[in-house]
């Protein structure tokens, strides 16, 4: 399948209790990275209009909230875009799941009020639900970007949705309990920035409470988490016993084999999704 998850400076870290993790999902150009930067309150992710600036791989950054809570934010490339190869998506899903070994507390579906809701976006959300199961709806929050444009037109998000909201978008909002928030990622107004982040965190708290405090996990998460724990134990054993370079090399080969098996399985699952059928 090509590629390797393991390199010489690879390091395993155990998930921390009390840490919340959200994943940004959406079509390229909808403002995922800019939204991530707004949540983190710093320019952690590349966010440019040029093609060279778009997110090319999953990346995780974290911030400490006012109450001391740690929030992990995972930015993704255009997962489930129709133009993307299933193998690439498979690699990114494996990487994303490995980043969020303790589960995902919120799936932020990023849409833009600047762009018309397309059939491609509908298919992408459908693919997300098909791949991860209907259970993922309980963790979804829709983030609309482009709040500055609505403000310039003296419109609210309710005005925008009420004006000409496509039926597929209405269905998505219904499935996720109408959890939605409007973001203006260009504003310099600190009070506005704080307010939109607080609204998102309030919705995240609703999601967490609705799910009994349990993050989203499934068999895939459980399988990768178990493999990661075994890998951690093996790595610690290597450190304690001072294994030879050959033994360390064999361990890494075993790790890569496990990764390739996971990747193959996930790529096969992606390739049969409606969005990727030829």
Secondary structure, DSSP 4 states (H G I P E B T S, - for coil): ----S--TT----PPPTT-EEEEEE--TTS-HHHHHHHHHTS--S---SSGGGS--S-EEEEEE-TTS-EEEEEE---TT-TTS-HHHHHHHHHHHHHHTTT-BSEEEEEEETTS---HHHHHHHHHHHHHH-GGGGGGEEEEEE-HHHHHHTT--HHHHHHHH--HHHHHHHHHTTT-EEEE-TT---HHHHHHHHHHHHHHHHHHHHHTTTPPB--HHHHHHHHHHHHHHHHHHHHHHHT--HHHHHHHHHHHHHHHHHHHHHHHHHHHTSGGG--
